[in-house]
Amino acid sequence: MLMRGRRWLVEIEDTDESFRCEENEHLLQGMLRMGKKGIPSGCHGGGCGVCKIRILDGEAEFGVMSAEHVNGEERERGYALACRTWPRSDLRIRVVGKMARNVLRPKRKYGFV
Amino acid sequence: MSISGVLRIGHINLRVLDMEAALDHYTNILGMKQTDADDHGNIYLKCWDEVDKYSVILSKADKAGMDHIAYKVASEAELNTYAQRIRDYGIEVAEEAAGTLLSCGPSLRFTLPSGHVMRLYAEKEQLGTAVGTTNPPPWPTDYPGIKAHWLDHALLMCELNPEKGVNTVARNSEFMRDALDFFLTEQVMVGPDGDIQAATWMACTNTPHDIAFVGAPKSGLHHCAFFLDEWYDVLKAADWMAMNNVKIDVTPQRHGITRGYTIYFFDPSGNRNETFAGLGYMASPDRPPITWTEDQLWRGIFYHTGEEAGEFTSVYT
């Protein structure tokens, strides 16, 4: 029998949107399934830092993530990378940093920057 | 025969967040083998077609990215010449004793204008290829994964902020040319007058690039690339990655720049890897460099769509 994890509801406070996320998938996978444009899908390994979120409410389990993007103090305040976060209850989150900026990405002036 | 005193890329030292996951990736996905480990827990690996003992060093760290990149020069005499030339250029050089780099002779350590640490060395213990030098078969049967031939090149993201007068792409490129004898094969020129060098591809061998520099808000590692023979190998490599849930950034396609066949994907710590296939063209110092203009720069990067794919500029370590 195929084991399915429990599904939790994740609310994004900034946009009033929500998505379902299974216990065995990270928040970024759930978020990408919303089909919304502008969600940065980066390395999925906790290294690049584009999927930074802040958990306002709820329980989650975390994988190792780069200290360059989420430091110890931030971790205590609920910051995490979505690709290293597995839900353990319904969650309320906020998108931050590049994750938030990406939606309103300004036009580049010098090719790559 | 080498064109200049720098023979080829020697190794890249990557920082990884989870050593077990990283080792699994570089062995079972890329097809490298571990050849050594040191007292600090660093792991050393080589590809089957490489003769030197290692081309990748994995170091456990709390941040992903590149610790340093190293190139091999032809002799210790030339290493000493380079030490002087780098100093004359105005960059400090630390001369390191043999053994500072595992199984290597003396090495030079210095920092590029972009902030990346580079090393040069002349000697590294040789283990030989997996197929030997007597009547060798064309490929080994006992290597897993995509059986990458060798570490091919790295692309370093270099701080570029023309409004503040910062262009470490141009400064790195000038240094590599003047102090280390690399030559420019291709470049991207941007800005209102097309006079800002926003990316460069440089060679010390006959391949279209042994190193590349691309402008970015902050310096870092964009990717390190591993060589495959041909287009079909690239297809099969992407199949293998999908079967193993490797996060692919850009599926198989062609670069306009260098003409290479590529896949971009990530190691489990978020460091971007590339498979690079095809020899593109025969690079040579007397071959005029190719220029890509700002309006066609994405045609240069991803030839078929001419558009940015994946997270080329937004994600790197």
Chai-1 contact restraints between the chains, C-beta under 6 A:
chainA,res_idxA,chainB,res_idxB,connection_type,confidence,min_distance_angstrom,max_distance_angstrom,comment,restraint_id
A,G42,B,E311,contact,1.0,0.0,6.0,A-B,restraint_1
A,G42,B,V315,contact,1.0,0.0,6.0,A-B,restraint_2
A,C43,B,F266,contact,1.0,0.0,6.0,A-B,restraint_3
A,C43,B,G270,contact,1.0,0.0,6.0,A-B,restraint_4
A,H44,B,K247,contact,1.0,0.0,6.0,A-B,restraint_5
A,G45,B,F266,contact,1.0,0.0,6.0,A-B,restraint_6
A,G45,B,P268,contact,1.0,0.0,6.0,A-B,restraint_7
A,G45,B,S269,contact,1.0,0.0,6.0,A-B,restraint_8
A,G45,B,G270,contact,1.0,0.0,6.0,A-B,restraint_9
A,G46,B,L17,contact,1.0,0.0,6.0,A-B,restraint_10
A,G47,B,A64,contact,1.0,0.0,6.0,A-B,restraint_11
A,G47,B,S269,contact,1.0,0.0,6.0,A-B,restraint_12
A,G47,B,G270,contact,1.0,0.0,6.0,A-B,restraint_13
A,G47,B,T317,contact,1.0,0.0,6.0,A-B,restraint_14
A,C48,B,G270,contact,1.0,0.0,6.0,A-B,restraint_15
A,C48,B,V315,contact,1.0,0.0,6.0,A-B,restraint_16
A,C48,B,T317,contact,1.0,0.0,6.0,A-B,restraint_17
A,V50,B,V315,contact,1.0,0.0,6.0,A-B,restraint_18
A,V64,B,L17,contact,1.0,0.0,6.0,A-B,restraint_19
A,V64,B,D18,contact,1.0,0.0,6.0,A-B,restraint_20
A,S66,B,K63,contact,1.0,0.0,6.0,A-B,restraint_21
A,S66,B,A64,contact,1.0,0.0,6.0,A-B,restraint_22
A,A67,B,D62,contact,1.0,0.0,6.0,A-B,restraint_23
A,A67,B,K63,contact,1.0,0.0,6.0,A-B,restraint_24
A,E68,B,K63,contact,1.0,0.0,6.0,A-B,restraint_25
A,Y110,B,P162,contact,1.0,0.0,6.0,A-B,restraint_26
A,Y110,B,V190,contact,1.0,0.0,6.0,A-B,restraint_27
A,Y110,B,G191,contact,1.0,0.0,6.0,A-B,restraint_28
A,G111,B,V190,contact,1.0,0.0,6.0,A-B,restraint_29
A,G111,B,A198,contact,1.0,0.0,6.0,A-B,restraint_30
A,G111,B,E294,contact,1.0,0.0,6.0,A-B,restraint_31
A,G111,B,L297,contact,1.0,0.0,6.0,A-B,restraint_32
A,F112,B,A198,contact,1.0,0.0,6.0,A-B,restraint_33
A,F112,B,V214,contact,1.0,0.0,6.0,A-B,restraint_34
A,F112,B,G215,contact,1.0,0.0,6.0,A-B,restraint_35
A,F112,B,T313,contact,1.0,0.0,6.0,A-B,restraint_36
A,V113,B,L160,contact,1.0,0.0,6.0,A-B,restraint_37
A,V113,B,G215,contact,1.0,0.0,6.0,A-B,restraint_38
A,V113,B,P217,contact,1.0,0.0,6.0,A-B,restraint_39
